[in-house]
Amino acid sequence: MERLEKQSATARLTDAQKAEISELESLCKAKKAEKELFLRGEIAKAEAAGDPAAFEQLNKQLTHELRRLDEDLETKKEKVRNRR
């Protein structure tokens, strides 16, 4: 473990950076919940209407949107970490 620590010097985050990352995570969680709630409703409508193409497309859209939000979060967190 110590050898790993020496190889990749772990950057210490300031309290401000930790707070900013926490805020970013909170915002992302809220955005994901909003998208998921909306799209799950649309998925349920498509399923009830018996529209398998719309059902499949909406499921793919949900997966894509959640992945995009996670990627955006990681990008923003990395920017905060790299600030000195």
C-alpha positions as CSV (number, residue, x, y, z in Angstrom):
1,M,0.0,0.0,0.0
2,E,2.8,2.4,0.8
3,R,4.5,1.6,-2.4
4,L,1.4,2.4,-4.3
5,E,1.1,5.7,-2.4
6,K,4.6,6.6,-3.4
7,Q,4.0,5.8,-7.1
8,S,0.9,7.9,-7.4
9,A,1.2,10.7,-5.0
10,T,-2.3,11.3,-3.7
11,A,-3.4,14.9,-3.9
12,R,-4.8,16.2,-0.7
13,L,-8.0,18.2,-1.2
14,T,-8.7,21.4,0.6
15,D,-12.0,21.7,2.6
16,A,-13.3,24.1,-0.1
17,Q,-12.5,21.5,-2.8
18,K,-14.2,18.8,-0.8
19,A,-17.3,21.0,-0.3
20,E,-17.4,21.8,-4.0
21,I,-17.2,18.1,-5.0
22,S,-19.9,17.3,-2.5
23,E,-22.1,20.0,-4.0
24,L,-21.4,18.6,-7.5
25,E,-22.3,15.1,-6.4
26,S,-25.5,16.4,-4.8
27,L,-26.5,18.3,-8.0
28,C,-25.8,15.3,-10.2
29,K,-27.8,13.0,-7.9
30,A,-30.8,15.4,-8.2
31,K,-30.4,15.7,-12.0
32,K,-30.3,11.9,-12.3
33,A,-33.4,11.4,-10.1
34,E,-35.2,14.0,-12.2
35,K,-34.3,12.3,-15.5
36,E,-35.0,8.9,-14.2
37,L,-38.4,9.8,-12.8
38,F,-39.4,11.4,-16.1
39,L,-38.1,8.7,-18.4
40,R,-39.4,5.9,-16.2
41,G,-42.9,7.5,-16.5
42,E,-42.5,7.6,-20.3
43,I,-41.3,4.0,-20.3
44,A,-44.3,2.9,-18.4
45,K,-46.6,4.7,-20.9
46,A,-44.9,3.0,-23.8
47,E,-45.2,-0.3,-22.1
48,A,-48.9,0.2,-21.4
49,A,-49.5,1.3,-25.0
50,G,-47.8,-1.9,-26.2
51,D,-45.1,0.0,-28.1
52,P,-41.9,-2.1,-27.9
53,A,-39.9,0.2,-30.2
54,A,-40.6,3.2,-27.9
55,F,-40.0,1.1,-24.8
56,E,-36.6,0.0,-26.1
57,Q,-35.7,3.5,-27.3
58,L,-36.6,5.1,-23.9
59,N,-34.7,2.5,-22.0
60,K,-31.6,3.2,-24.1
61,Q,-32.1,7.0,-23.6
62,L,-32.4,6.5,-19.9
63,T,-29.1,4.5,-19.8
64,H,-27.4,7.1,-22.0
65,E,-28.6,10.1,-20.0
66,L,-27.5,8.5,-16.7
67,R,-24.1,7.6,-18.1
68,R,-23.7,11.1,-19.5
69,L,-24.5,12.7,-16.2
70,D,-22.0,10.5,-14.5
71,E,-19.3,11.3,-17.0
72,D,-20.0,15.0,-16.7
73,L,-19.8,14.7,-12.9
74,E,-16.4,13.0,-13.1
75,T,-15.1,15.7,-15.5
76,K,-16.2,18.5,-13.2
77,K,-14.7,16.7,-10.1
78,E,-11.4,16.2,-11.9
79,K,-11.3,20.0,-12.7
80,V,-11.9,20.7,-9.0
81,R,-9.2,18.3,-8.0
82,N,-6.6,19.7,-10.4
83,R,-7.1,23.3,-9.1
84,R,-4.4,24.4,-6.8
